[in-house]
Every structure is written in structure tokens, then in C-alpha cells.
Amino acid sequence: MPVPIAANRIERRKDEFRGRITKAALKLFAEQGMNATSIAAIIEEADIAHKTFFNHFPTRDHLLQHIVHSHTDSAYRLIREHLNRYTDPRRRIEYCLMKIAKVLQPLDARKYNELVTFHFTSSASKENFRDEERNNFNDLIYTILEEAKKQNQLKLEIDIAIQTEMLVAMCISILLDWSVEVNYPIVKKMKQAVSFIHASMFTPA
């Protein structure tokens, strides 16, 4: 059954306002940092009514969730597309982790500290992230390790889900360190993590 034209128009309008709010928030985050950016400043930058903001995002956390989920969805979708160039699970793990590190390296982590912390520690964000989104980091890593098991490349005789949790926890630790430590060498640290993963989890190439 076709979607009514009016419904399509409402959805487009909704997406337009959400896009303006998100764009304004990210601009201010980059200029002055998240902690210093108020909802009032975002409303002014987006040039919208106070009521309009809260119609789309009841709280600041709802806005952060939207930003996190929309960006992680796009990032993981892009990574998945480019993973197809590799067949070796070792190379796929390396590409995935190093891609994340290289994207984050030029950013000023201090300006995004709250967003990174929210992403990994907020109970609301975590629940949505794990239960509702399917193209997430855990799924991506699990899929790669599952393929490695099929190819008899995994060294550890433990459940793939446990290995996924171990690997993801290591990466989250690196990302959290990047978000709080000035000039944190995230690419170097991620390379070390990849080397450790290859040596401890995979059979020799």
C-alpha cells in the first residue's frame, strides 16, 4: 500500500529539522567542545524555535544518541563495503580497527570527549546500540571471527562471542584513552592492539 504523500512530506520535514539540529550541534562541538555547547546555542545556530528542538529531541541525551547512532551506522556501513576487498580475516580485522584509528587521529579528542564517553558508557545508548542496531561494532567483529573459525584460523578454543567481547573491550579502552588524553597516539596504539590480536587469537599466517 503506497505511503500517502502527506506522510512523506511530514517525514521529509522531520528529517530536515533533525539534519539542521545535528549539523548545528556538530559545528559547535568542533568549535568549542561539547561540554561548552548548550541546547540554547544549538537552537540559535540551527535557527529554529525552542519548541522545535524539543519536538525532535526531548533531552540532550536524545540528541547525542541520534548523532552517535547515525554516525556509527554510516561508519560501519562504509567499513563493511570496503571489507569485501579482503578475504583473509586477519587483514579484515586490521583494516577495520586501523580505519577507525586513522579517522579519529586528526580530530581534537577533547572536543568530542563527552560524545565518546556517552557512546560507550551510557546505559540508554548501550541498550539501543546492542539491541536495536544490527550494523554495529560487535556484529562486525563477530562476523570476521566467525569466518576465521570456518577457515581454521582461530587459535583460542573458546566461544566466538567471548573472543568478540575481548577484542571489542580492548578497542573501547583505546578509544576511551584517546578521548581523555591529549595527543594520544591512537594509530600507534591500535597497531599494537592489532599485532597482539594476530599473535594471540589467530594461527600463524
N, C-alpha and C positions, 0 to 999 in steps of 0.2 A: 504493500500500500504506500503510495507516494507521500512524502512528508509535505504538509501544507506550506505554501510559500511564506505565509506569515511566520510560521515556526522557524523556517530557515533564516528569515530576516532577523528574528529575535536572537538566534544563536550567533549570527554574524556580528550583531551589535554587542552581544555579550563578549565574544572573542576580541572585538575591537577595544572595548574598555579594559579587559584583562591585559591585553597587549600593551596598552598605554601605561597602565599602572606598573606592570612588570618592567617595561623599558625605563620608566622614570626611576623606579627603585634601584635598578642595576646601575644607572647613571650616577645616582647619588652615592651608592655604595662604593663605586670606583673612585669617586671624587673625595669623599670624606669618611668613608668607612661605615660599616653597618651600625655600630653602636651609637654613632653620632647622627644617624638618619632617623628622623621622626616620621610618624604617619602624616602629620601635618605638612612636612616638607615634601613628601611623596605626592600628596594630594595637590599641592601647589605646582610641583614640577609637571605632573600629568595634566594639569589644567582641568580638573573635574570637581564636581560638588562633593562635599564631605559625605553626604548620604550615598553617593555613587560608589565610593570606595568600600563602604561597609556593606553595601548590597552584594558586592562580589567577594569581599574578604572580611568576614565578621571580626577577625582578630589579626594581629601582626603575624602570629604563627601560621595562620591560614595562607597568608601571602608567601611566607618563607617556604611552606610546604609546596605551594604551587611552583615557585621558582625552582626549588630543588628537583621536584619530580619532572617538570618539563625539560630541564637541562640534562638530568641523568637519562631520561628516555632518549633524548636526541643523541647524547654521547654514546650510550650503549648500542643504539641502532647503527650509528656510524662505525663503531668498532666491529660489530658483528658483520657488517658489509665487507670491511677490509680484511677480516679474519679469513675469508674464503681464499685469499692468495696463498695461505699456508696450509699444508696437510699435516705437518709434524706438530703434535700437541705441545712440545717444548717451545717451538717457535711461536705458537699461538699464545701461550702464557706470556712469553717475553714481550710480544707485540702489545698485548692487552695492557700489561702493567706499565710498560715504558711509554705507551701512548698517553696514559693518564698523567704520568710524571712530567712528560715534556710539555703537555698542555698547561699544567699548573706552574711550572718553573718560572715563567716570566711574570706571573701575577704577584701583586703585593698581598701576601697571605694575611697580613694584619687587617686589611680591609674586608676580608671575607671570613674572618675567624668565626664569627657568630653563625654564619651560614653553614660552614663545615661542621662545627660542633653540633648545631641543630640537626644536621643531616644524619649524624652517626649516634647521637645520644638522646634525642627527643623521643619519648615513648610513642607519641602520636605519629611522628614521622616514621619511626621504625616499623610500627604496626602496618601502616599503609604501604611502606616500602617493601615489606616482606610478603604481605598477604594479598595485596591488590595488584601490584605491578609485576609483570612476568619477565620483562626485559631488564632485569636488574643484575647487579654485580655477582650475587650468589649464584644465580641461574647460569650466568655466562661462564663462571669458573667451573661450576659443576659439570656443564656440558663438555668443556675441554677435558677435564679429568676423566669423565666417563668415556670419551673417545680414546684417551690414553690407556685406560684399562682394557678396552677392546683390542688395542694394539700391543698388549702385554708390556707397556712401558712404565707402569707404576711399580715402585719399589715397596711401598708400605702395604702390609696386609691388613688394612683397616678400612672401614666403610668410607665410600667416596664422600658422603655428606660430612663426615668428621674431617677428612682431609680438606674439603672445601672451607669449612669453618676455620681451620688452622691457617690456611693461606689467606683468606679474607681478613682474619684478625690481624695478621702481620701487615697487610697493606693498609688497613684502617689506622693502625698505630703510626705508620709512616705519614699518612695524610694528616692525622691529628698533630703530630710533631711539626709538620710543615705549617700548619695553621697558627701555631703559637710561637715558633722560634724564628727570629729574624734571620734572613739569608740561609735558611735551611737548605742543604744540598739534596733536594728531593730526587733528582735524577741519579746521583751517585748512590744514594741510599736504596733506591728502587733497583738499581743494577745489582747491588749486593744482595738484596732480597731475592731477585731472580736467580742469581748464582746459587744461593742457599736452597731455593726450591728445586732447582735442577739436580743438585747434588743429593738432597735428602729424600725427594719424592719420586724422582724418575730414575729408571735404569740408565746405564751409560749409553750415550748415543752411538 
